[in-house]
Each structure stands twice: as structure tokens, then as C-alpha cells.
Amino acid sequence: MIDVAREAGVSAMTVSNVINGRPGVSAETRLRVLATISKLGYQVNLAARHLRAGRTGAVGLIVPDIDRPYYAQLASRLANGVEKRGLHLVVERTGGDAERELEAISFGRLRMYDGVVVSPLRVDAADLDQLRFETPVVFIGERPVPKTFDHVMMDNVGGARQATRHLLTTGSRRVAIIGGRHDDHVDDMPSLRTRGYRQAHVELGIDLDEELVVESESFDPTAGFRAVKRLHESGVAFDGVFALTDAAAMGALRALADLRLDVPRDVQVIGFDNGKETEFLVPRLSSVEPGNQAMADRVLELLEQRVAAAGDGAKRAPDPVTTIVTAQLALRESTR
């Protein structure tokens, strides 16, 4: 710890605070300490004091939260796959905070994980480039990561394009997007799905009214409910709704029912995620199936390869790969 403190130009107490996740350390200092720990290999030596030999049998999953159905279902699918391999899954929640994400990723070895699956929300490629990882890591989700890591993601653009095309080719002409972005040049979930929504309009030669793009910082039922009410109160005509999540679509269905608009006769509605709850809504919700099970399977396959290579002392690990899982439509009663 003293060597880390000297190299980073901080006190040993500051290093201790960073390692233990205590507050009171600036983001710049925290990142410098993390980079120094990686550079000196400190976390490997520290972990060695706790590991008797070999592997621990634990796989870490780092996610923003488990309140959203997507993350809860991801954890469930990964846990099933991990348990079939005779291991167990440990879930860490970061609250979507970049510093906590970096700490959780960096200290995978210290926390005695054989490998780590990360679904980042805030940390970016530049941050990750500064760190050296001793623990095998596989990333999942749309957040950009360096090409030096295995990365598994859903086809956000393709799934959104399919959903919008379906609405536009089955009678809808003014399709609202709930949670969309007017500026979709950032590679995050809302922007990628908005990109697919726009592509569908271009491919079909249908003009897009920007008033139909309803931005939202959240994607829960309340956001969907408010978006539909806002469109109605503003006098914006619409006969289709593409919600960026099933949760937002649920809120849209409730608002449409309050407005006495029939689904799908007056307004078609489609969500994204294909969660289990879609089967129990009235009407049953059409959705985009992003291939969550396929993503979980692929993540564990890649992680297994990385862990095996690390354990065998392989001189050359497998080349990092990026896998994009194909999305499909799950059509039900809320669309024609």
C-alpha cells in the first residue's frame, strides 16, 4: 500500500479509502490511485493473501441496479448458467455511478472473483483504457468499451427498426417514440433505438414529424403514461407508439385506456425487452425480443474461455470479440 501511495503521490490513508470504497476522495485522485494499483499489480498480491489456491468458484456481475426488469432478468439468466457450471454468482450494484463502476471492475481480483461480467452505465472507454485488469472481464450492453475486451450486445438499432417498420407497414403513419432522442449521435440505448426508429421511416419513405419524438430521462411506466398524455394535450396526432422499454409501454397503455383510445384499433403499441409481464397485460403487449438468453449464454461462453486461459497460464489469450445478438419481434394483441 505504501508503494502505491508513493507512486500515486497520495497518502496511504487515501489508498485505503479508495480500496474500501469510502467517500471523500476526488474523482481524479480515485482514478489515479486505481491506475497505480493496476500498474503495480497490487490487487493481485493482496488477493493472494486470501486465496489458498486456484479458483474461488465465484463470478461477479456488476450492474447499475436490479430494480429494472432487464437487469433482474439478466442476473437470473446468468445465475442459472453459472450454477450449471458448479459456480455461484455475486451481484454488485453501482447505482449507475462511474466511480463505483470503476472500483467494482478494478477490484474483481481483490474481491476474489474468477471472472467478472459488467453491464456499465456511466464508465467510458477512456476510463477503462487507463486500467489493467488481472481478472477476466466480459462486458454486456450498448455502452462503448475498448476493443481489447470481449463485448456482447443486443442489436438496439435493428430491433427498433423492426418494431417501427411493423407499425408503419400495418396501418400506422404517425408513430410516436417514447424515450427517443432528437440528437441520436451518442451510442447509448435511447440514441441507438431512436436511430433504428428513424431508419425505418427513411427506408419506407415516410416523413417523420419531430413532435412525435418524446424525450424522457426515465423509461418506467410513469414516463410512458406522461408521454402519451403530453402528446394528447399538445394536440399531436399519433396512431402508433414505440416505447423504448416494456415498462414505458405499460404506462402508455394505461394512458390510452384513460383517453378511451382502443389498442390496437386506434393506436398500435409495441415495447422493447419482451419481459414476462407482456403476456399478462390487457391487451397483451407486442415487444422486441432482444435475445437476452442468447446474450447471457454468449457472455458465459466467453468468460469461461478467458478464465481457462488465465488458469492455464496461456501465453496468448484468445483475441477479444464483439458479439451482436439479433433481435426479433414478439407480436401480440397490442399491434395488428
N, C-alpha and C positions, 0 to 999 in steps of 0.2 A: 504493500500500500504506500509505503514511503517513496519507493521508486516511481510509482505512478504520480504521486503528488509533486515530486521534484520535476519530472518530465513535463507535467501539465502546468507547472507554475502556480499550484494551489496548495492549500494545507491538507494534511492527512484527514482532518475532520471533513473537509469538503468532499474528498474522495469517498469517505464513508457515507456521507449524506446521499451522494449520487447512487452508490451501490445499493443502499437500502431504500431508495425512492423517497427520501424525506424532502419536504418543501424548503424554500429559502435559497435555492441555487438558481442563478440566471440560466436562461436557455443556452446562451453562448458558452458559459462555463460548463454546463452539464454536457453539451455536445463535445467540448474539448476533452473533458475527462473520459467520456465514453470512447472517443477515438484513441486516446492514450492507452486505455485499458486494453483495447483490441490490439494496438501496435505492440505492446509489451507482452501480450499473451497472459495477462494477469488472471483473467477469469478462468483460464484452463488450469492454472496452478491452484487457484482457490478451490475449484471444483474437485480437484484431485484429492484434496484433504477429506472430502466427504464420500467419494466413490471408492468402494472397496476394490472393485474390479469390473471390467466390461460395461455392459449397458444397464440402464436403470429400468427399462420397460415402460417409460413414460413418454408420451408425446404431448407437446404443448400446442394449444390453439389460442391464438391472440386475435381477439375481435373487439370492435368498439363497444358492443353491448349484446345482450341476449334477449332484449325486450322485443326487437323486431322479429317477426316470424322467419325472415330469411336467415338470420344468424342462429336462431334457435334450431331451425331445421338443419342448417349446416353442421352445427355441433352434434346433433343427433345422428346424422349420417356418418360423420367422421368417427364418432364414438363406436358405432356399430362395426365399422370397418377395422378400427384399431383393436377392438375386443376380439374380433375373429382372428386376429394375429397374435392373441395372447398378451396384448399390451393394455394400457389404460390411458385415457385422455384427461388432460388437465386444462381447464378453460380459464383464461385470463381476460378480464375486461379492462379496456383502456379508457372508456368514455369518449373515444374519438380524439384524445389529446395526443399531439405529435410527440411530446417529450415522453409520455408514458408508453407510447408505441415503440419508440427507440429503445427505451430501457428494457422493455419486455423482450424485444428481439435480441438485443445485445447480450442479455444475461441468460440466454437459453441454456448455456452450458453450466453456468453457476447454479441455475435452478434445477440442474440435473435432468434435463430432457435429452432423450436420444435424438430427437428432431423436433422442429417447430413448423407449424402451419400458421401463416399470417394473413389476415384479411385487413389491410391497412385502410384508414380513412383519411388521415392527415399527413403522415410522413411521406416525403417525396424522394425521388431517385437521387437527388443531390445529397440528402442526408445519409442515405444508405451507402453511397459511394465512399463516404468517409470512414466507414466502419469495416472491420474484418470479422467474419463470422466463423467461429470454430464449430458451431453446431449446425448440422444440415438444416436448411431453411427452404420451404416452398411457399410461394405467395399465391393467393387466390383473390380474384376480384379485378375490377377495372382500373384500379389505381396504378399509374405507370411505375415500373421498377427497373433497375439496371438490367441489361441483357445478360449479366453474369449470374442471374438467378433463374431457377425454374419458376414458371408463372402459368397459372391456369385461370382462364377467364371465360365468362359467358359471352355470347355474341349479342351484346346490347343493341348494336345498330341493326343487325339482321332481324332480331326478334321484334324490335319496334317497327321496322319496315313491313314485316309480315302482318303485324296487327293492324297497322294503318291501312295497308293495301286491302285487307279483308273488309274493313269498314267501308272503304271507298268503292269497292267493287260489288258491294251488296246493297247499294242504295243510298248510303250516306254521302253527302257532298261537303258538309261543313263539320269537320271533326275537330273537336277541342282536345288539347293535350293538357292534362293536369300535372303540374310539376315541371313543365317544359322550360326551356331557356331561349330567350331571344338571341343571345350570343352563345352558340354551341361549340366554340372552338377549344374548350377545355375538355380533357379526356377524363371526365368524371361521369358517374351514372346518368344524371339528368341530361347532360350535354350529349352523351352518346345516344341515348334513346330519342332525344329530340332530333338528332341527326338522321336517324332512321325514319322518323315521322316525316321529316322534310323530304327525304329521298323518295318516299312513296308518292308524295304529291308530284314531284318532278317527273318520276317515271310514268305516271298516269296522265300527265299534262293537266293537272287540276290546280288552279290558283289557290294559294294559301293566304288567308286573312290573318295577319299577325295578332288581331284581337282574340283569336282562338288559342293563342299560346298563353296559358295561365301559369305564371311562375309561382313557386312555393318553396320555402326552405324546409318544409317537412312533408312527409309522404304518408301521413296517417289518415284515418277516417275523417277527422276534423278538417284536414286540408282539402280532401276531396269534396266534402259537404260544402265548405265555404266557397270553393272554386265554382261549383255549379250554381250556387246562389248568386255569386258575383256576376257570372255571365248573364243569368236571367235578369237580375236587377239593372244591368247595364244595357239591356236590350240587344245583346249579341245573339244572333240566331245560331243554333247548332243542332245537328241531328245525329251526332256521334260523339263519344267520349273515349279517348285513350288515356288511361291513368297509368302513371309510371310504376305504381305498385298495386297489388290487390287490395291493400288496406285503404289506399286513396279511392279505389274503385268502389269499395263498400260505402264510403261516405257519399260518393256521387249517386249511388243507387238510392240511398236514403233521401237525399235532396230531391231527386227526380220524383220519388214517390210523394213527397210533400207538395211538389208542384203539379201533381196529378198528370205526369207525363208517363206514358206507357213504355216499358222497356221489353222488347226491342222495337215495337211498332213505331213509336215517336222518336226515340233516341236509342241507338245501339251503344253498348258499353263493353269495353274489354280492359282487363288489367294486365299485370305482369308479375310473375313469380309462380303462379299455379299452386298456391298453397292449399292445404287440405280443406280450409274453410270455404273455398269456392263452391264446393259441392252442396253446401248447406244454406246458401243464400237464396233469396227469392227476388228475382229469378236466379237460377244457378249461373255463376259468373264465368264467362269466357275469359281466358287468360293466355299469356305466353308461358310455355314450359321451357325454362332456360337450360334444362339439363343438369339440375342440381346433383342428382345421384351420379351422373357421369363425371361431373367435376370432382366430387368427393373421391370417387374411385381413382381418378387420374392423379389427384393430389397425393393419395396414399401410395400409389404405384411409384411416383417419382421420389417421394420421401424415403420409401423403402430402398430404392436404388442408392440414394445418397448415403443413408445410414450404413448400408452394406459396404459401400466403397470406403467410407471413413473407418469402419471397423476392421476392414482387411488391409488397411494401410496402403490402399491403391495409389500408385504413383500418379496416375492420371484419372481423375474422376470423369464421369460422363459429361458430355457437353450440355450446358443449360438449354432447355427447350421452352418454348411458349406454346401452349395448347389453347385453342379457342373452340369451345364446345358449341355445337349447332343448337339453335333454339327451334321449337316447334309450337304450333298453335294448339291449344286445348279448347275447342269450341263447345259452348253450352247454350243455355237459354237466353243469355243477355245479348246475343247477336243473331243475325238472320243466317 
